[in-house]
Amino acid sequence: MASTTDQIKPTLPFDIIESILDQLAYDDDTQTLHACSLLNEDTLHLCRSHLFRTFDMRARGASGEESSLITFYGLLSVSPHLVPYVRVVHILDLNSKHWVLNHPILPRFLQLLTDLEIFGLHVMKPVTWKVLDPALLSWMTELAARPTLVGLHLTGVEDVSLAFLNSCRFLKSLNLDTSSLEPRTSLNDEEEQAEKRKSTGLSDGDRISLESITFANCQLFLARLNDYMGTTQPFLDFSRLRDININFTPSAFDVTWKIIRSARKTLETLKVSQSYTDGSSTQTQSFMLSTGLDAHRQLLPHVTLAPMHQLRQLSFTILVQDLYSPSPSESIGEWCLLFRTAPPGIEKIHITLDLFFLYPGGVAGLFPPSPSRKSSKSKSGPKYEEELQPTLFSELDETLSSGQFFPCLSQIIVEIQLPEDHSDSSDSEYAVYGDDDSDGPHQPSLTFEEIKASVNRMMKQARRKLGRTTPAGAVGDAFKVLVGVGN
């Protein structure tokens, strides 16, 4: 006979148990998930779906990539009932001799994976597509045609086969880092006309309708993609993108903006960052402007955010390579022109100022310290005159605080990325050094906290605007300043 305790023992609804396990998986609490898997058959299945969903060699880093691959392959080989739970796999090869890529177990391991949704191949020393192991290429070609494959990540893979990319018909997310597309072959006039007719006849079902893209350090990919635009190769359709994250050089801005414009009806999150240009600083000037950096600055006619009515989040990284031509404030001002074209629905803005390539002495002058207190309260004297001087963020502060723009804005994040030279100090003792030409040891002039305070002062109008529209107690989350080293 069951005891009274057993009869009144409460049970949670299945959907609540599922939510709890989802949260444990989100927190990466594998120990608790293992314990929960022992409760009953239902929790066993749910826990396995989390515990075996992802095999990511990147999380293991340089410590035994090969051994982790061999161990997981051995587990799936003796426990084939676990294979359907594996949905996400990221293969990492850190070795210059490509030990993982050439390991005989890799093709056999991949052949086991029948239910993959996301696949990533990450090679730290770039490799050309055609020199990959034939067995690996064969498996990837077969994988590309599967309806289950919705996400593809490639790092360090050059001259990716166009045929392979075109085979990924069910792809929704494409993530490329330091990778490129094979160059377009020259066509004669007859072939060119046939290509155009084929492009016109493509139906939506023939195209790869992406929803999310990330292109990082892919300048060659963007250049070759531009060569293919207007043809049937590749079959990439950017018109339904909801999430764009592109790192570009000024020379690739045109093709970058073509992609962004293609998604103007569906785009919800836009993140663009300007990358380092090797060469003259004039290459970084005015890539969005139809006129020079003067009082009559105007954006190029097609460069506008106005048609993007679904856009809710904006993230821009502004690169400052030196203090002149253009100056940091001029670079920020160019982006401010773009901000002023934004649709009214923008809710969050994240602006990163990348100072990684500046010399240490050039940084200190960008963030003026707090002006000294004066006994006089009159609106005159050095303190008042200093407040009237334009600052690094004057135009940005004016743009974001204006009543004409961003009526729905609820959060602003300003991030400062500082030169690597200063990474030898802790956050609380971080130093932005003074004049490099001075004699003797350099003395610290600004800490992390002082830089944050300086940005807060320079952005005071935008902070006030958020303070008026943000519930009490949430102002700290509405405006944030992040300061760090490196990029």
LINTAZI-V636561 format. One record per backbone hydrogen bond with DSSP energy under -0.5 kcal/mol. CO is the residue of the C=O (numbers start at 0). NH is the residue of the N-H. If there is no record, write none. Layout:
CO;NH
CO;NH
This chain:
2;6
3;7
5;8
12;15
12;16
13;17
14;18
15;19
16;20
17;21
18;22
19;23
20;24
21;25
22;26
23;28
24;27
27;29
28;32
29;33
30;34
31;35
32;36
34;37
35;38
39;43
40;44
41;45
42;46
43;47
44;48
45;49
46;49
46;50
47;51
49;52
49;53
52;86
52;87
53;55
54;56
54;89
55;58
56;59
56;60
57;60
59;62
61;63
63;67
64;68
65;69
66;70
67;71
68;72
69;73
70;74
71;75
72;76
73;77
74;78
78;81
79;82
81;84
81;85
82;85
84;86
86;116
86;117
87;54
88;119
89;56
90;121
92;123
94;97
97;101
99;102
102;105
102;106
103;107
104;108
105;109
106;110
107;111
108;111
108;112
109;112
111;113
116;149
116;150
117;88
118;152
119;90
120;122
120;154
121;92
121;123
123;125
126;157
127;130
128;131
132;135
132;136
133;137
134;138
135;139
136;140
137;141
138;142
139;143
140;144
142;145
145;148
147;149
149;171
149;172
150;118
151;174
152;120
153;176
154;122
155;126
155;157
156;179
157;128
159;181
160;164
161;165
162;166
163;166
163;167
164;167
166;168
167;170
171;210
171;211
172;151
173;175
173;213
174;153
175;215
176;155
178;220
179;159
187;191
188;192
189;193
190;194
191;195
192;196
193;197
194;198
195;199
196;200
198;201
202;205
202;206
203;206
206;208
207;209
207;236
210;241
210;242
211;173
212;244
213;175
213;215
214;246
215;177
217;221
218;222
219;223
220;224
221;225
222;226
223;227
224;228
227;230
231;233
234;207
235;237
236;209
237;240
241;267
241;268
242;212
243;270
244;214
245;247
245;272
246;217
247;274
248;251
249;252
251;255
252;256
253;257
254;258
255;259
256;260
257;261
258;262
259;262
260;263
262;265
262;266
267;311
267;312
268;243
269;314
270;245
271;316
272;247
275;277
276;278
279;282
280;283
281;284
285;288
287;299
291;293
293;296
297;289
297;290
299;302
301;303
304;307
306;308
307;310
311;346
311;347
312;269
313;349
314;271
315;317
315;351
316;273
316;318
317;353
318;320
326;330
327;331
328;332
329;333
330;334
331;335
332;336
333;337
334;338
335;339
337;340
338;341
342;345
343;407
346;409
346;410
347;313
348;412
349;315
349;351
350;414
351;317
351;353
352;354
352;416
353;319
354;357
355;419
358;361
358;362
359;362
359;363
360;364
362;365
362;366
363;366
365;367
377;379
379;383
380;384
381;385
382;386
383;387
384;388
385;388
390;393
392;396
393;397
394;398
395;399
396;400
397;401
401;404
405;408
410;348
411;479
412;350
412;414
413;481
414;352
414;416
415;417
415;483
416;354
417;485
418;421
419;422
421;424
425;428
426;429
426;447
430;432
431;444
432;363
434;437
442;433
445;431
446;450
447;451
448;452
449;453
450;454
451;455
452;456
453;457
454;458
456;459
458;462
459;463
460;464
461;465
462;466
463;467
464;468
465;469
470;473
473;476
473;477
474;478
477;411
479;413
481;415
483;417
